[in-house]
Amino acid sequence: MRAEAMKAVETAARGAWAAETAVAVWAAEVRQRVEVRLGIGMDDPRAWEDPEYASALDTYAELGRARERIEWVLVAMKREPETAAKEH
């Protein structure tokens, strides 16, 4: 059972990395659309105030936090046998 759980969490971690990368690309595309719509350049801070871009950034940030939690679970699972051995 443990091996299956470890494999599932490893798969989830890889998927989370892939999803985070895809969402980063999507957020950059949203930023470009906002720049065109507002008639501003890529260094203009007004893009940060746009609701569409803000939502894309929030989505990216949430996904990043989820990926970090999955990685934390993976690290904890890899450490578990070592910790259990020390306790007995």
C-alpha positions in Angstrom: 0.0 0.0 0.0 2.8 2.4 0.9 4.5 2.0 -2.5 1.2 2.7 -4.3 0.6 5.8 -2.2 4.2 7.0 -2.8 3.8 6.5 -6.6 0.4 8.3 -6.6 2.0 11.3 -4.7 5.0 11.4 -7.1 2.6 11.3 -10.0 0.6 14.2 -8.5 3.8 16.2 -7.9 4.8 15.8 -11.6 1.3 16.8 -12.6 1.3 19.8 -10.4 4.6 21.0 -11.9 3.2 20.5 -15.4 0.0 22.4 -14.4 1.9 25.2 -12.8 4.0 25.6 -16.0 0.9 25.6 -18.2 -0.9 28.2 -15.9 2.2 30.4 -16.0 2.1 30.4 -19.8 -1.6 31.2 -19.7 -1.1 34.0 -17.2 1.5 35.5 -19.6 -1.0 35.3 -22.4 -3.6 37.1 -20.3 -1.0 39.8 -19.5 -0.4 40.3 -23.2 -4.1 40.6 -23.9 -4.4 43.1 -21.1 -1.5 45.1 -22.5 -3.1 45.2 -25.9 -6.6 46.1 -24.5 -5.2 48.9 -22.4 -2.7 50.1 -25.0 0.2 49.8 -22.5 3.7 48.3 -22.6 5.0 45.3 -20.7 6.6 47.5 -18.0 3.4 49.4 -17.3 2.2 48.6 -13.7 -1.4 49.4 -14.6 -1.7 45.8 -15.9 -1.5 44.6 -12.3 -4.8 46.4 -11.6 -6.7 44.7 -14.3 -9.2 42.1 -12.9 -8.5 39.5 -15.6 -4.8 39.6 -15.0 -5.2 39.7 -11.2 -7.4 36.6 -11.4 -4.8 34.8 -13.6 -2.1 35.6 -11.1 -4.2 34.4 -8.2 -4.8 31.2 -10.0 -1.1 30.7 -10.6 -0.3 31.5 -7.0 -2.9 29.0 -5.7 -1.6 26.3 -7.9 1.9 27.0 -6.7 0.8 26.6 -3.1 -1.0 23.4 -4.0 2.2 22.1 -5.6 4.2 23.0 -2.6 1.8 21.1 -0.3 2.1 18.0 -2.6 5.9 18.2 -2.4 5.7 18.5 1.4 3.6 15.3 1.5 6.2 13.6 -0.7 9.1 14.7 1.5 7.2 13.6 4.6 6.4 10.2 3.1 10.0 9.6 2.1 11.2 10.5 5.6 8.6 8.3 7.4 10.6 5.0 7.4 13.7 6.8 8.8 11.6 8.4 11.5 9.8 5.2 12.4 13.1 3.3 12.6 14.5 5.8 15.1 11.5 5.6 17.3 11.7 1.9 17.8 
